[in-house]
Amino acid sequence: MNGEGFTTKVKAGDKVSVGDELVEFDIELIKQKASSAISPVIITNSDVIKQIDIVDTAQLIKATSTVLKIEVN
């Protein structure tokens, strides 16, 4: 899709806080054009993570659902 349907809200090096919007996407366009609508969560600094708990994998509610709990060293 070459970025079509996605709008980034932060750039590399930005500091973010809980609840900050990182990316906006058009899920209907993704369902039409992509091979899958599954959205991976990528953690790039896993060396500082002590524990990861998956909290919720069911239907998620914007700005309400907790998906992961991460404890850092």
KEKE-3310 file (N, C-alpha, C; in steps of 0.2 Angstrom, whole numbers, plus 5000, padded with zeros to 4 digits):
npx = (5004:5011:5011:4998:4983:4988:4992:5005:5008:5018:5036:5052:5062:5054:5046:5035:5019:5008:4993:4995:4992:4999:4998:4987:4974:4965:4955:4945:4950:4962:4957:4952:4963:4975:4983:4980:4972:4978:4987:5003:5012:5026:5041:5055:5065:5067:5077:5076:5065:5057:5046:5032:5014:5000:4985:4972:4964:4953:4938:4943:4942:4944:4956:4953:4954:4966:4980:4992:5003:5018:5032:5046:5064)
npy = (4994:5005:5016:5022:5027:5028:5039:5046:5052:5056:5058:5050:5050:5058:5061:5052:5050:5040:5037:5045:5049:5039:5035:5036:5027:5020:5009:5002:5004:4997:4984:4982:4983:4977:4962:4957:4963:4962:4969:4971:4973:4981:4980:4989:4991:4980:4976:4983:4978:4970:4962:4956:4957:4950:4958:4960:4953:4953:4961:4978:4994:5011:5021:5016:5002:4991:4983:4978:4975:4982:4979:4988:4987)
npz = (5000:5001:5011:5009:5016:5029:5042:5050:5066:5074:5074:5071:5086:5093:5109:5118:5126:5137:5130:5119:5102:5089:5076:5063:5054:5040:5041:5033:5020:5022:5024:5011:5002:5008:5012:5024:5039:5051:5065:5069:5085:5088:5098:5100:5109:5118:5127:5139:5145:5158:5160:5150:5149:5141:5140:5134:5120:5114:5107:5104:5112:5107:5114:5127:5129:5137:5130:5131:5146:5151:5160:5165:5167)
capx = (5000:5016:5009:4992:4978:4991:4995:5009:5007:5024:5042:5058:5065:5049:5045:5027:5016:5002:4987:4997:4991:5005:4996:4980:4974:4959:4954:4942:4955:4967:4954:4951:4969:4980:4982:4978:4971:4981:4992:5008:5015:5034:5044:5061:5069:5066:5082:5074:5059:5057:5040:5026:5008:4995:4979:4966:4965:4946:4937:4946:4939:4948:4958:4950:4957:4973:4982:4998:5006:5025:5036:5053:5070)
capy = (5000:5011:5021:5024:5025:5029:5046:5046:5058:5057:5056:5047:5054:5061:5058:5051:5048:5036:5040:5049:5046:5038:5034:5036:5023:5019:5001:4999:5004:4992:4978:4982:4983:4973:4955:4956:4969:4961:4975:4969:4978:4980:4984:4990:4992:4975:4975:4986:4975:4965:4957:4958:4953:4952:4959:4959:4951:4953:4968:4984:5001:5016:5025:5013:4995:4990:4977:4975:4978:4981:4982:4989:4986)
capz = (5000:5001:5016:5008:5021:5035:5043:5056:5071:5077:5070:5075:5091:5097:5115:5118:5133:5137:5127:5113:5096:5086:5069:5061:5048:5037:5042:5028:5015:5023:5022:5004:4998:5011:5012:5031:5043:5058:5066:5074:5090:5088:5103:5098:5115:5122:5131:5145:5147:5163:5159:5146:5149:5136:5144:5130:5113:5111:5103:5108:5112:5106:5120:5133:5130:5138:5126:5135:5151:5151:5166:5162:5172)
cpx = (5004:5013:5002:4987:4981:4993:4999:5008:5013:5030:5047:5061:5060:5048:5037:5025:5010:4997:4989:4995:4997:5004:4989:4979:4966:4958:4950:4946:4960:4963:4953:4958:4975:4978:4979:4977:4974:4987:4997:5010:5022:5037:5052:5067:5068:5071:5081:5068:5060:5052:5035:5020:5003:4989:4973:4967:4958:4945:4939:4942:4944:4949:4955:4953:4964:4975:4987:5000:5013:5028:5044:5058:5071)
cpy = (5006:5017:5024:5022:5026:5036:5045:5053:5060:5055:5053:5052:5058:5058:5057:5049:5043:5040:5044:5046:5045:5038:5034:5032:5022:5012:4998:4999:4998:4985:4977:4980:4978:4966:4953:4962:4968:4966:4972:4975:4976:4984:4983:4990:4987:4973:4978:4983:4970:4960:4960:4954:4955:4952:4957:4958:4951:4960:4973:4990:5006:5020:5022:5006:4995:4983:4974:4979:4977:4984:4982:4988:4993)
cpz = (5000:5005:5015:5013:5028:5036:5050:5060:5074:5073:5074:5079:5095:5104:5116:5125:5132:5134:5120:5107:5092:5078:5068:5054:5046:5036:5036:5021:5016:5022:5015:5000:5001:5011:5019:5034:5050:5059:5071:5079:5090:5094:5101:5103:5120:5127:5138:5148:5152:5162:5154:5147:5144:5140:5140:5123:5110:5107:5108:5107:5112:5113:5127:5134:5132:5134:5129:5141:5151:5157:5163:5168:5176)
residu = (MET:ASN:GLY:GLU:GLY:PHE:THR:THR:LYS:VAL:LYS:ALA:GLY:ASP:LYS:VAL:SER:VAL:GLY:ASP:GLU:LEU:VAL:GLU:PHE:ASP:ILE:GLU:LEU:ILE:LYS:GLN:LYS:ALA:SER:SER:ALA:ILE:SER:PRO:VAL:ILE:ILE:THR:ASN:SER:ASP:VAL:ILE:LYS:GLN:ILE:ASP:ILE:VAL:ASP:THR:ALA:GLN:LEU:ILE:LYS:ALA:THR:SER:THR:VAL:LEU:LYS:ILE:GLU:VAL:ASN)
# end
